[in-house]
Amino acid sequence: MPRLTLTFDNGPTPGITEQVLDVLEIHGIKTTFFCVGSDLLLPQRRELAQRAHAEGHWHGNHTLTHSIQFGMSDDPRLPEREIGQSQEILGDLAHPEKFFRPWGDGKISQNILSAEAIRYLTAGGYTLALWTAVPRDWEDPNGWVDRAMRQIRDQDWALMVVHDQDTGAMAHLDEFFERLAAAEIEVVQELPPHATPIRNGQVLTDLTHLYRADDAGAPQFQIGQSKTTGSDKS
Ligand SMILES: [Zn+2]
């Protein structure tokens, strides 16, 4: 039976996430919410995240500000700020495997990480959570379910990103679950290993498509490398 892991990015959003949680409950589905750290400083949003946590959903870190890709910046403190500070704000909401999802505007490219960011993730024992399906619900709030079904049709285990934001897209979540059930696709909470190239700080797959190696001798990240085996150039 094909599987789907569903994740929600950029929320929680008051007025939207309540309904999302209700629909998830009705269908008995558990998911992961990837939150922008600075958003969780707002009490209403934090309360919603706490409700999701109490209902068995997981939380991951989706940067502090959702505004800059690591590959577009030379600021050496960017990983500490965008990953570390956001993780601190997540606090006890965070999943123990420290899920981190970079901001990529829906695209996996060599800009979404940098060598410094990868070193920060491995040293801190983070799990890099990418994705394999993005139905672009924010651009097409009334048509995303069709695209979502097409995107996962040929995958044994897809990791999908949708957004619990105020676009109107979440009004179709119930319909999406009905169609998944009709297609006999099982929704699971675990993140698929093939979409987590770093797990608990350990490099599991080649990372060269995720960052731009610099000319002066690219740092190499070996499969199996973790904070105990990796060279520390910082
Ligand atoms: Zn996002």
py3Dmol code that shows the C-alpha trace and the ligand (Angstrom):
import py3Dmol

protein = """\
ATOM      1  CA  MET A   1       0.000   0.000   0.000  1.00  0.00           C
ATOM      2  CA  PRO A   2       1.492   3.389  -0.956  1.00  0.00           C
ATOM      3  CA  ARG A   3       2.153   5.742   1.920  1.00  0.00           C
ATOM      4  CA  LEU A   4       1.974   9.481   2.380  1.00  0.00           C
ATOM      5  CA  THR A   5       3.510  11.623   5.081  1.00  0.00           C
ATOM      6  CA  LEU A   6       1.709  14.940   5.236  1.00  0.00           C
ATOM      7  CA  THR A   7       3.330  18.056   6.661  1.00  0.00           C
ATOM      8  CA  PHE A   8       2.033  21.583   7.181  1.00  0.00           C
ATOM      9  CA  ASP A   9       4.357  24.543   6.777  1.00  0.00           C
ATOM     10  CA  ASN A  10       4.226  28.199   7.853  1.00  0.00           C
ATOM     11  CA  GLY A  11       1.419  27.868  10.392  1.00  0.00           C
ATOM     12  CA  PRO A  12      -0.230  27.774  12.783  1.00  0.00           C
ATOM     13  CA  THR A  13      -2.702  30.374  11.583  1.00  0.00           C
ATOM     14  CA  PRO A  14      -5.531  31.464  13.910  1.00  0.00           C
ATOM     15  CA  GLY A  15      -8.880  30.735  12.254  1.00  0.00           C
ATOM     16  CA  ILE A  16      -7.371  28.115   9.927  1.00  0.00           C
ATOM     17  CA  THR A  17      -5.321  25.682  11.982  1.00  0.00           C
ATOM     18  CA  GLU A  18      -8.247  25.003  14.341  1.00  0.00           C
ATOM     19  CA  GLN A  19     -10.200  23.637  11.370  1.00  0.00           C
ATOM     20  CA  VAL A  20      -7.190  21.711  10.102  1.00  0.00           C
ATOM     21  CA  LEU A  21      -6.797  20.043  13.499  1.00  0.00           C
ATOM     22  CA  ASP A  22     -10.506  19.195  13.578  1.00  0.00           C
ATOM     23  CA  VAL A  23     -10.320  17.551  10.126  1.00  0.00           C
ATOM     24  CA  LEU A  24      -7.181  15.630  11.092  1.00  0.00           C
ATOM     25  CA  GLU A  25      -8.957  14.377  14.202  1.00  0.00           C
ATOM     26  CA  ILE A  26     -12.013  13.224  12.241  1.00  0.00           C
ATOM     27  CA  HIS A  27      -9.797  11.215   9.895  1.00  0.00           C
ATOM     28  CA  GLY A  28      -7.486   9.950  12.633  1.00  0.00           C
ATOM     29  CA  ILE A  29      -4.430  11.395  10.882  1.00  0.00           C
ATOM     30  CA  LYS A  30      -1.234  12.555  12.621  1.00  0.00           C
ATOM     31  CA  THR A  31       1.133  14.956  10.933  1.00  0.00           C
ATOM     32  CA  THR A  32       4.061  17.308  11.475  1.00  0.00           C
ATOM     33  CA  PHE A  33       3.774  21.088  11.569  1.00  0.00           C
ATOM     34  CA  PHE A  34       6.862  22.996  10.474  1.00  0.00           C
ATOM     35  CA  CYS A  35       6.713  26.378  12.178  1.00  0.00           C
ATOM     36  CA  VAL A  36       8.546  29.620  11.581  1.00  0.00           C
ATOM     37  CA  GLY A  37      10.176  30.388  14.919  1.00  0.00           C
ATOM     38  CA  SER A  38       9.335  34.092  15.065  1.00  0.00           C
ATOM     39  CA  ASP A  39       5.641  33.250  14.564  1.00  0.00           C
ATOM     40  CA  LEU A  40       5.602  31.194  17.754  1.00  0.00           C
ATOM     41  CA  LEU A  41       6.402  34.314  19.763  1.00  0.00           C
ATOM     42  CA  LEU A  42       2.797  35.332  19.125  1.00  0.00           C
ATOM     43  CA  PRO A  43       0.641  33.877  21.942  1.00  0.00           C
ATOM     44  CA  GLN A  44      -2.319  32.911  19.731  1.00  0.00           C
ATOM     45  CA  ARG A  45      -0.074  30.949  17.404  1.00  0.00           C
ATOM     46  CA  ARG A  46       1.827  29.304  20.200  1.00  0.00           C
ATOM     47  CA  GLU A  47      -1.446  28.168  21.799  1.00  0.00           C
ATOM     48  CA  LEU A  48      -2.476  26.544  18.534  1.00  0.00           C
ATOM     49  CA  ALA A  49       0.878  24.787  18.285  1.00  0.00           C
ATOM     50  CA  GLN A  50       0.390  23.555  21.842  1.00  0.00           C
ATOM     51  CA  ARG A  51      -3.044  22.219  20.948  1.00  0.00           C
ATOM     52  CA  ALA A  52      -1.565  20.360  17.958  1.00  0.00           C
ATOM     53  CA  HIS A  53       1.191  18.964  20.176  1.00  0.00           C
ATOM     54  CA  ALA A  54      -1.345  17.791  22.761  1.00  0.00           C
ATOM     55  CA  GLU A  55      -3.309  16.048  19.989  1.00  0.00           C
ATOM     56  CA  GLY A  56      -0.304  13.980  18.964  1.00  0.00           C
ATOM     57  CA  HIS A  57       1.095  16.013  16.084  1.00  0.00           C
ATOM     58  CA  TRP A  58       4.798  16.719  15.796  1.00  0.00           C
ATOM     59  CA  HIS A  59       6.575  20.025  15.298  1.00  0.00           C
ATOM     60  CA  GLY A  60       9.613  20.906  13.280  1.00  0.00           C
ATOM     61  CA  ASN A  61      11.699  24.009  12.810  1.00  0.00           C
ATOM     62  CA  HIS A  62      11.085  25.974   9.611  1.00  0.00           C
ATOM     63  CA  THR A  63      13.680  28.737  10.158  1.00  0.00           C
ATOM     64  CA  LEU A  64      13.409  31.798  12.356  1.00  0.00           C
ATOM     65  CA  THR A  65      12.249  34.276   9.715  1.00  0.00           C
ATOM     66  CA  HIS A  66      11.439  32.339   6.502  1.00  0.00           C
ATOM     67  CA  SER A  67      13.145  35.078   4.553  1.00  0.00           C
ATOM     68  CA  ILE A  68      16.610  34.075   3.412  1.00  0.00           C
ATOM     69  CA  GLN A  69      18.100  30.999   1.773  1.00  0.00           C
ATOM     70  CA  PHE A  70      21.449  29.916   3.202  1.00  0.00           C
ATOM     71  CA  GLY A  71      23.014  29.776  -0.253  1.00  0.00           C
ATOM     72  CA  MET A  72      22.201  33.449  -0.860  1.00  0.00           C
ATOM     73  CA  SER A  73      24.046  34.781   2.192  1.00  0.00           C
ATOM     74  CA  ASP A  74      27.640  35.079   3.345  1.00  0.00           C
ATOM     75  CA  ASP A  75      26.661  35.774   6.938  1.00  0.00           C
ATOM     76  CA  PRO A  76      28.479  33.159   9.049  1.00  0.00           C
ATOM     77  CA  ARG A  77      25.955  33.634  11.879  1.00  0.00           C
ATOM     78  CA  LEU A  78      22.960  32.822   9.713  1.00  0.00           C
ATOM     79  CA  PRO A  79      22.698  29.120  10.729  1.00  0.00           C
ATOM     80  CA  GLU A  80      22.857  29.994  14.424  1.00  0.00           C
ATOM     81  CA  ARG A  81      20.094  32.546  13.934  1.00  0.00           C
ATOM     82  CA  GLU A  82      17.790  30.824  11.459  1.00  0.00           C
ATOM     83  CA  ILE A  83      18.196  27.305  12.864  1.00  0.00           C
ATOM     84  CA  GLY A  84      19.422  27.651  16.448  1.00  0.00           C
ATOM     85  CA  GLN A  85      17.268  30.523  17.656  1.00  0.00           C
ATOM     86  CA  SER A  86      14.189  29.079  16.034  1.00  0.00           C
ATOM     87  CA  GLN A  87      14.818  25.724  17.722  1.00  0.00           C
ATOM     88  CA  GLU A  88      15.100  27.510  21.050  1.00  0.00           C
ATOM     89  CA  ILE A  89      11.732  29.182  20.525  1.00  0.00           C
ATOM     90  CA  LEU A  90      10.149  25.849  19.594  1.00  0.00           C
ATOM     91  CA  GLY A  91      11.401  24.579  22.938  1.00  0.00           C
ATOM     92  CA  ASP A  92       9.486  21.610  24.269  1.00  0.00           C
ATOM     93  CA  LEU A  93       7.174  21.615  21.244  1.00  0.00           C
ATOM     94  CA  ALA A  94      10.041  20.338  19.087  1.00  0.00           C
ATOM     95  CA  HIS A  95      10.243  16.703  18.076  1.00  0.00           C
ATOM     96  CA  PRO A  96      13.233  15.050  19.796  1.00  0.00           C
ATOM     97  CA  GLU A  97      14.843  14.303  16.406  1.00  0.00           C
ATOM     98  CA  LYS A  98      15.056  18.067  15.832  1.00  0.00           C
ATOM     99  CA  PHE A  99      13.383  18.228  12.423  1.00  0.00           C
ATOM    100  CA  PHE A 100      14.565  21.189  10.372  1.00  0.00           C
ATOM    101  CA  ARG A 101      13.090  22.228   7.042  1.00  0.00           C
ATOM    102  CA  PRO A 102      14.851  25.009   5.143  1.00  0.00           C
ATOM    103  CA  TRP A 103      12.969  27.691   3.279  1.00  0.00           C
ATOM    104  CA  GLY A 104      13.155  26.918  -0.422  1.00  0.00           C
ATOM    105  CA  ASP A 105      10.100  28.494  -1.981  1.00  0.00           C
ATOM    106  CA  GLY A 106       8.972  24.977  -2.905  1.00  0.00           C
ATOM    107  CA  LYS A 107      12.174  24.166  -4.770  1.00  0.00           C
ATOM    108  CA  ILE A 108      15.067  21.959  -3.713  1.00  0.00           C
ATOM    109  CA  SER A 109      18.161  23.713  -5.028  1.00  0.00           C
ATOM    110  CA  GLN A 110      21.771  24.408  -4.165  1.00  0.00           C
ATOM    111  CA  ASN A 111      20.579  27.567  -2.414  1.00  0.00           C
ATOM    112  CA  ILE A 112      18.563  25.930   0.326  1.00  0.00           C
ATOM    113  CA  LEU A 113      21.624  25.057   2.401  1.00  0.00           C
ATOM    114  CA  SER A 114      25.250  26.112   2.710  1.00  0.00           C
ATOM    115  CA  ALA A 115      28.303  24.277   3.984  1.00  0.00           C
ATOM    116  CA  GLU A 116      27.966  26.259   7.217  1.00  0.00           C
ATOM    117  CA  ALA A 117      24.324  25.306   7.576  1.00  0.00           C
ATOM    118  CA  ILE A 118      25.118  21.621   6.998  1.00  0.00           C
ATOM    119  CA  ARG A 119      27.862  21.763   9.614  1.00  0.00           C
ATOM    120  CA  TYR A 120      25.432  23.410  12.030  1.00  0.00           C
ATOM    121  CA  LEU A 121      22.813  20.709  11.428  1.00  0.00           C
ATOM    122  CA  THR A 122      25.221  17.809  11.862  1.00  0.00           C
ATOM    123  CA  ALA A 123      26.909  19.304  14.939  1.00  0.00           C
ATOM    124  CA  GLY A 124      23.533  19.972  16.549  1.00  0.00           C
ATOM    125  CA  GLY A 125      22.102  16.529  15.859  1.00  0.00           C
ATOM    126  CA  TYR A 126      19.347  17.845  13.584  1.00  0.00           C
ATOM    127  CA  THR A 127      17.248  15.923  11.068  1.00  0.00           C
ATOM    128  CA  LEU A 128      16.946  17.612   7.683  1.00  0.00           C
ATOM    129  CA  ALA A 129      13.364  17.205   6.489  1.00  0.00           C
ATOM    130  CA  LEU A 130      12.943  17.879   2.770  1.00  0.00           C
ATOM    131  CA  TRP A 131       9.904  16.956   0.669  1.00  0.00           C
ATOM    132  CA  THR A 132       8.966  15.000  -2.448  1.00  0.00           C
ATOM    133  CA  ALA A 133       5.600  16.570  -3.288  1.00  0.00           C
ATOM    134  CA  VAL A 134       4.514  20.224  -3.291  1.00  0.00           C
ATOM    135  CA  PRO A 135       1.045  20.724  -4.806  1.00  0.00           C
ATOM    136  CA  ARG A 136       1.481  24.511  -4.483  1.00  0.00           C
ATOM    137  CA  ASP A 137      -1.740  24.893  -2.540  1.00  0.00           C
ATOM    138  CA  TRP A 138      -1.006  28.583  -1.895  1.00  0.00           C
ATOM    139  CA  GLU A 139      -1.092  29.361  -5.628  1.00  0.00           C
ATOM    140  CA  ASP A 140      -4.065  27.208  -6.472  1.00  0.00           C
ATOM    141  CA  PRO A 141      -6.277  26.962  -3.375  1.00  0.00           C
ATOM    142  CA  ASN A 142      -9.164  25.318  -5.230  1.00  0.00           C
ATOM    143  CA  GLY A 143      -7.186  23.036  -7.554  1.00  0.00           C
ATOM    144  CA  TRP A 144      -4.349  21.707  -5.412  1.00  0.00           C
ATOM    145  CA  VAL A 145      -6.009  18.423  -4.486  1.00  0.00           C
ATOM    146  CA  ASP A 146      -5.912  17.181  -8.097  1.00  0.00           C
ATOM    147  CA  ARG A 147      -2.251  18.102  -8.355  1.00  0.00           C
ATOM    148  CA  ALA A 148      -1.515  16.470  -5.012  1.00  0.00           C
ATOM    149  CA  MET A 149      -3.105  13.210  -6.150  1.00  0.00           C
ATOM    150  CA  ARG A 150      -1.093  13.274  -9.382  1.00  0.00           C
ATOM    151  CA  GLN A 151       2.156  14.022  -7.570  1.00  0.00           C
ATOM    152  CA  ILE A 152       1.880  11.092  -5.179  1.00  0.00           C
ATOM    153  CA  ARG A 153       0.463   8.571  -7.656  1.00  0.00           C
ATOM    154  CA  ASP A 154       3.876   7.248  -8.693  1.00  0.00           C
ATOM    155  CA  GLN A 155       5.582   7.405  -5.313  1.00  0.00           C
ATOM    156  CA  ASP A 156       5.722   4.509  -2.858  1.00  0.00           C
ATOM    157  CA  TRP A 157       6.094   6.937   0.018  1.00  0.00           C
ATOM    158  CA  ALA A 158       5.699  10.655  -0.595  1.00  0.00           C
ATOM    159  CA  LEU A 159       6.479  13.469   1.802  1.00  0.00           C
ATOM    160  CA  MET A 160       4.110  16.303   0.987  1.00  0.00           C
ATOM    161  CA  VAL A 161       4.085  19.959   2.010  1.00  0.00           C
ATOM    162  CA  VAL A 162       0.876  21.951   2.293  1.00  0.00           C
ATOM    163  CA  HIS A 163       0.257  25.155   4.208  1.00  0.00           C
ATOM    164  CA  ASP A 164      -2.168  25.836   7.054  1.00  0.00           C
ATOM    165  CA  GLN A 165      -2.474  29.434   5.984  1.00  0.00           C
ATOM    166  CA  ASP A 166      -5.318  31.733   5.082  1.00  0.00           C
ATOM    167  CA  THR A 167      -5.459  31.001   1.336  1.00  0.00           C
ATOM    168  CA  GLY A 168      -8.667  28.984   1.200  1.00  0.00           C
ATOM    169  CA  ALA A 169      -6.723  25.819   0.362  1.00  0.00           C
ATOM    170  CA  MET A 170      -7.411  24.128   3.688  1.00  0.00           C
ATOM    171  CA  ALA A 171     -11.153  24.115   2.942  1.00  0.00           C
ATOM    172  CA  HIS A 172     -10.316  21.181   0.645  1.00  0.00           C
ATOM    173  CA  LEU A 173      -8.371  19.143   3.182  1.00  0.00           C
ATOM    174  CA  ASP A 174     -11.330  16.913   4.012  1.00  0.00           C
ATOM    175  CA  GLU A 175     -11.847  16.177   0.311  1.00  0.00           C
ATOM    176  CA  PHE A 176      -8.141  15.347   0.003  1.00  0.00           C
ATOM    177  CA  PHE A 177      -8.414  12.771   2.802  1.00  0.00           C
ATOM    178  CA  GLU A 178     -11.505  11.235   1.193  1.00  0.00           C
ATOM    179  CA  ARG A 179      -9.614  10.839  -2.051  1.00  0.00           C
ATOM    180  CA  LEU A 180      -6.563   9.366  -0.327  1.00  0.00           C
ATOM    181  CA  ALA A 181      -8.783   6.808   1.359  1.00  0.00           C
ATOM    182  CA  ALA A 182     -10.480   5.973  -1.945  1.00  0.00           C
ATOM    183  CA  ALA A 183      -7.062   5.513  -3.569  1.00  0.00           C
ATOM    184  CA  GLU A 184      -5.992   3.287  -0.641  1.00  0.00           C
ATOM    185  CA  ILE A 185      -3.080   5.526   0.274  1.00  0.00           C
ATOM    186  CA  GLU A 186      -2.091   5.208   3.899  1.00  0.00           C
ATOM    187  CA  VAL A 187      -1.212   8.425   5.724  1.00  0.00           C
ATOM    188  CA  VAL A 188       1.603   7.954   8.241  1.00  0.00           C
ATOM    189  CA  GLN A 189       3.351  10.335  10.601  1.00  0.00           C
ATOM    190  CA  GLU A 190       6.946   9.096  10.228  1.00  0.00           C
ATOM    191  CA  LEU A 191       9.182  10.971   7.817  1.00  0.00           C
ATOM    192  CA  PRO A 192      10.440   8.773   4.950  1.00  0.00           C
ATOM    193  CA  PRO A 193      14.211   8.113   5.151  1.00  0.00           C
ATOM    194  CA  HIS A 194      14.697   9.086   1.497  1.00  0.00           C
ATOM    195  CA  ALA A 195      13.514  12.632   2.288  1.00  0.00           C
ATOM    196  CA  THR A 196      15.736  13.091   5.348  1.00  0.00           C
ATOM    197  CA  PRO A 197      19.326  13.286   4.005  1.00  0.00           C
ATOM    198  CA  ILE A 198      20.586  14.140   7.504  1.00  0.00           C
ATOM    199  CA  ARG A 199      19.107  12.243  10.445  1.00  0.00           C
ATOM    200  CA  ASN A 200      19.978  13.053  14.046  1.00  0.00           C
ATOM    201  CA  GLY A 201      23.093  14.793  12.787  1.00  0.00           C
ATOM    202  CA  GLN A 202      24.242  11.921  10.616  1.00  0.00           C
ATOM    203  CA  VAL A 203      24.658  12.403   6.868  1.00  0.00           C
ATOM    204  CA  LEU A 204      22.705   9.638   5.121  1.00  0.00           C
ATOM    205  CA  THR A 205      22.947  10.558   1.443  1.00  0.00           C
ATOM    206  CA  ASP A 206      24.915  12.728  -0.927  1.00  0.00           C
ATOM    207  CA  LEU A 207      24.218  16.421  -0.224  1.00  0.00           C
ATOM    208  CA  THR A 208      25.787  18.080  -3.256  1.00  0.00           C
ATOM    209  CA  HIS A 209      22.416  19.092  -4.717  1.00  0.00           C
ATOM    210  CA  LEU A 210      21.618  21.065  -1.556  1.00  0.00           C
ATOM    211  CA  TYR A 211      24.490  23.555  -1.305  1.00  0.00           C
ATOM    212  CA  ARG A 212      27.011  25.299  -3.468  1.00  0.00           C
ATOM    213  CA  ALA A 213      30.545  24.202  -2.801  1.00  0.00           C
ATOM    214  CA  ASP A 214      32.943  27.124  -2.840  1.00  0.00           C
ATOM    215  CA  ASP A 215      35.958  27.272  -5.148  1.00  0.00           C
ATOM    216  CA  ALA A 216      38.567  27.158  -2.430  1.00  0.00           C
ATOM    217  CA  GLY A 217      38.208  23.476  -1.701  1.00  0.00           C
ATOM    218  CA  ALA A 218      34.664  22.369  -1.131  1.00  0.00           C
ATOM    219  CA  PRO A 219      33.878  20.884   2.242  1.00  0.00           C
ATOM    220  CA  GLN A 220      32.943  17.280   1.682  1.00  0.00           C
ATOM    221  CA  PHE A 221      30.210  15.682   3.661  1.00  0.00           C
ATOM    222  CA  GLN A 222      30.662  11.951   3.759  1.00  0.00           C
ATOM    223  CA  ILE A 223      27.791   9.567   4.075  1.00  0.00           C
ATOM    224  CA  GLY A 224      27.758   8.337   7.634  1.00  0.00           C
ATOM    225  CA  GLN A 225      29.458  11.498   8.820  1.00  0.00           C
ATOM    226  CA  SER A 226      28.248  12.888  12.091  1.00  0.00           C
ATOM    227  CA  LYS A 227      29.554  15.295  14.655  1.00  0.00           C
ATOM    228  CA  THR A 228      31.851  12.625  16.050  1.00  0.00           C
ATOM    229  CA  THR A 229      33.461  11.684  12.748  1.00  0.00           C
ATOM    230  CA  GLY A 230      33.296  14.896  10.724  1.00  0.00           C
ATOM    231  CA  SER A 231      36.041  17.459  10.383  1.00  0.00           C
ATOM    232  CA  ASP A 232      35.191  20.721  12.061  1.00  0.00           C
ATOM    233  CA  LYS A 233      36.428  23.662  10.073  1.00  0.00           C
ATOM    234  CA  SER A 234      34.510  26.322  11.916  1.00  0.00           C
TER     235      SER A 234
END
"""
ligand_1 = """\
1
ZN
Zn 7.660 27.698 4.167
"""
view = py3Dmol.view(width=600, height=400)
view.addModel(protein, "pdb")
view.setStyle({"model": 0}, {"cartoon": {"style": "trace"}})
view.addModel(ligand_1, "xyz")
view.setStyle({"model": 1}, {"stick": {}})
view.zoomTo()
view.show()
